[in-house]
């Protein structure tokens, strides 16, 4: 398999999951500004959507969209217990979290990255993001991970989107549980390996 990624982008989540699963895979960096890969290919010829992540499977098929990729990868190694079994209530609860993280947290950060977005729009986005992140903090109270005592693919996604906070000046200090959570997930060997591979280690 080959993962197309951009350092620190939402592709960090499937990159983490691939490391957690211990599967063999290659990576290729994409410059999201120029849409060129590290070997000079036009990424839009690989993924017409023009953004990461994209995972090329061993059979040549391609999967895009982080929540789909991380569930697919987790299902390749079910004994790792990174996702509940398909058809179970717990699997739908996982999908509930992935949808929430995608639509409410991930997209909530988006306006904060663009300098051309009006300040008023950014302030509205910050207020809404504060509510959404507050919900996550409440859900994490008294537990180590989103789904309970065990790490799941949802945690790879949450870790990724929360890691954007310092880059856009969004303060997580009102939620100590989230700061502790980020350290807990960040200390996992697979996460450390991923951050190193993407050049994100401080």
C-alpha positions as CSV (number, residue, x, y, z in Angstrom):
1,X,0.0,0.0,0.0
2,X,1.0,3.6,-0.5
3,X,-0.2,6.6,1.4
4,X,-0.1,10.0,-0.1
5,X,0.2,12.6,2.7
6,X,1.1,16.1,3.6
7,X,2.9,16.7,6.9
8,X,0.5,17.4,9.8
9,X,-2.6,17.4,7.5
10,X,-5.6,15.2,8.1
11,X,-3.6,12.4,6.4
12,X,-1.7,12.2,9.7
13,X,-4.6,10.1,11.0
14,X,-4.3,7.2,8.5
15,X,-0.6,7.4,8.7
16,X,-0.8,6.8,12.5
17,X,-3.2,3.9,12.0
18,X,-1.0,2.2,9.4
19,X,1.9,2.4,12.0
20,X,-0.5,1.1,14.7
21,X,-1.4,-1.9,12.5
22,X,2.2,-2.8,11.7
23,X,1.4,-3.2,8.1
24,X,4.0,-2.7,5.3
25,X,3.4,0.5,3.4
26,X,5.1,3.3,1.5
27,X,4.5,7.0,1.8
28,X,4.8,9.9,-0.7
29,X,4.6,13.5,0.3
30,X,2.3,15.9,-1.5
31,X,2.8,19.7,-1.7
32,X,-0.8,20.9,-1.3
33,X,0.0,24.3,-2.8
34,X,1.5,23.1,-6.0
35,X,-0.4,19.7,-6.1
36,X,2.9,18.0,-6.9
37,X,4.2,14.8,-5.2
38,X,7.7,14.5,-3.9
39,X,8.7,12.7,-7.2
40,X,7.1,15.5,-9.3
41,X,3.8,13.8,-10.3
42,X,0.6,15.9,-10.6
43,X,-1.3,14.6,-7.6
44,X,-4.6,15.5,-9.3
45,X,-3.8,12.8,-11.8
46,X,-3.7,10.3,-8.9
47,X,-6.6,11.7,-6.8
48,X,-8.9,14.0,-8.8
49,X,-10.1,15.5,-5.5
50,X,-6.7,17.1,-5.2
51,X,-6.3,16.6,-1.5
52,X,-4.9,14.1,0.9
53,X,-5.1,11.4,2.2
54,X,-5.2,8.9,-0.7
55,X,-4.3,5.3,-0.1
56,X,-3.4,3.1,-3.0
57,X,-4.2,-0.5,-2.1
58,X,-2.1,-3.6,-3.1
59,X,-4.6,-4.4,-5.8
60,X,-4.3,-1.0,-7.4
61,X,-7.6,0.4,-6.1
62,X,-7.6,3.8,-4.4
63,X,-9.4,4.9,-1.2
64,X,-9.8,8.5,-0.2
65,X,-11.3,10.3,2.8
66,X,-9.6,9.7,6.2
67,X,-12.6,8.0,8.0
68,X,-13.0,5.5,5.3
69,X,-9.3,4.7,5.1
70,X,-8.7,4.2,8.8
71,X,-11.6,1.8,9.1
72,X,-10.4,-0.2,6.1
73,X,-6.9,-0.4,7.5
74,X,-8.2,-1.4,10.9
75,X,-10.3,-4.2,9.4
76,X,-7.1,-5.7,7.8
77,X,-5.8,-6.5,11.3
78,X,-8.9,-7.1,13.5
79,X,-6.8,-8.6,16.2
80,X,-5.3,-5.2,16.9
81,X,-8.8,-4.0,18.0
82,X,-8.5,-0.6,16.5
83,X,-12.1,-0.7,15.3
84,X,-15.1,-2.7,16.6
85,X,-16.4,-5.5,14.4
86,X,-18.5,-4.6,11.5
87,X,-22.3,-4.7,12.2
88,X,-21.9,-4.2,16.0
89,X,-23.4,-1.3,17.8
90,X,-19.9,-0.3,18.9
91,X,-18.9,0.0,15.2
92,X,-21.7,2.4,14.6
93,X,-20.7,4.4,17.7
94,X,-17.2,4.6,16.2
95,X,-18.7,5.9,12.9
96,X,-20.7,8.4,15.0
97,X,-17.5,9.7,16.4
98,X,-15.8,9.8,13.0
99,X,-18.6,11.7,11.5
100,X,-18.6,14.2,14.4
101,X,-14.9,14.7,14.2
102,X,-15.1,15.2,10.4
103,X,-18.0,17.6,10.2
104,X,-17.8,19.5,13.5
105,X,-14.2,19.6,14.5
106,X,-12.1,19.1,11.3
107,X,-14.2,21.4,9.2
108,X,-14.6,23.7,12.2
109,X,-10.8,24.4,12.0
110,X,-10.8,25.0,8.3
111,X,-11.7,28.8,8.2
112,X,-8.9,29.5,10.8
113,X,-6.2,28.4,8.4
114,X,-6.9,30.9,5.6
115,X,-5.7,34.5,5.9
116,X,-8.3,35.7,3.4
117,X,-11.2,34.6,5.6
118,X,-12.8,37.7,7.3
119,X,-12.1,38.1,11.0
120,X,-15.7,38.1,11.8
121,X,-16.1,34.7,10.1
122,X,-13.2,33.4,12.0
123,X,-14.6,34.5,15.3
124,X,-17.9,32.8,14.6
125,X,-15.9,29.6,13.7
126,X,-14.0,29.9,17.0
127,X,-17.1,30.2,19.0
128,X,-18.7,27.2,17.4
129,X,-15.5,25.2,17.6
130,X,-15.3,25.9,21.3
131,X,-18.7,24.3,21.8
132,X,-17.9,21.3,19.7
133,X,-14.6,20.7,21.4
134,X,-16.2,21.2,24.8
135,X,-18.5,18.3,24.0
136,X,-15.5,16.1,23.2
137,X,-13.8,17.1,26.4
138,X,-16.9,16.2,28.4
139,X,-17.0,12.8,26.7
140,X,-13.4,12.1,27.6
141,X,-13.8,12.8,31.3
142,X,-13.0,9.7,33.2
143,X,-11.7,7.7,30.2
144,X,-8.4,7.4,28.4
145,X,-9.8,7.2,24.9
146,X,-12.9,8.2,22.9
147,X,-14.3,4.6,22.9
148,X,-13.3,3.8,26.4
149,X,-10.1,2.2,27.8
150,X,-8.6,1.2,24.5
151,X,-7.1,3.3,21.6
152,X,-9.2,3.2,18.4
153,X,-8.9,4.8,15.0
154,X,-11.1,7.6,16.3
155,X,-8.3,8.6,18.6
156,X,-5.9,8.9,15.7
157,X,-8.3,11.3,14.1
158,X,-9.0,13.3,17.2
159,X,-5.3,13.6,18.0
160,X,-4.7,14.9,14.4
161,X,-7.3,17.6,14.5
162,X,-6.5,18.8,18.0
163,X,-2.8,19.1,16.9
164,X,-3.9,22.0,14.6
165,X,-4.9,24.2,17.6
166,X,-1.5,25.8,18.2
167,X,-1.1,26.6,14.5
168,X,-4.2,28.7,14.4
169,X,-4.0,30.2,17.9
170,X,-6.8,28.1,19.3
171,X,-6.3,27.7,23.1
172,X,-6.9,24.2,24.5
173,X,-5.9,25.1,28.1
174,X,-9.5,25.5,29.2
175,X,-9.8,21.7,28.8
176,X,-7.0,20.0,30.8
177,X,-8.5,16.6,29.9
178,X,-7.7,17.3,26.2
179,X,-4.1,18.4,27.0
180,X,-3.6,15.2,29.0
181,X,-5.2,13.2,26.2
182,X,-2.9,14.7,23.5
183,X,0.1,13.8,25.6
184,X,-1.2,10.2,26.1
185,X,-1.8,9.6,22.4
186,X,1.3,11.5,21.4
187,X,3.5,9.2,23.5
188,X,2.3,6.0,21.7
189,X,5.2,4.5,19.8
190,X,3.2,4.4,16.5
191,X,2.3,8.1,16.9
192,X,6.0,8.9,17.6
193,X,7.1,7.0,14.6
194,X,4.5,8.8,12.4
195,X,5.5,12.2,13.6
196,X,9.1,11.4,13.0
197,X,8.4,10.1,9.5
198,X,6.5,13.4,8.7
199,X,9.3,15.6,10.1
200,X,7.0,16.8,12.9
201,X,9.1,15.8,15.9
202,X,10.2,18.8,17.9
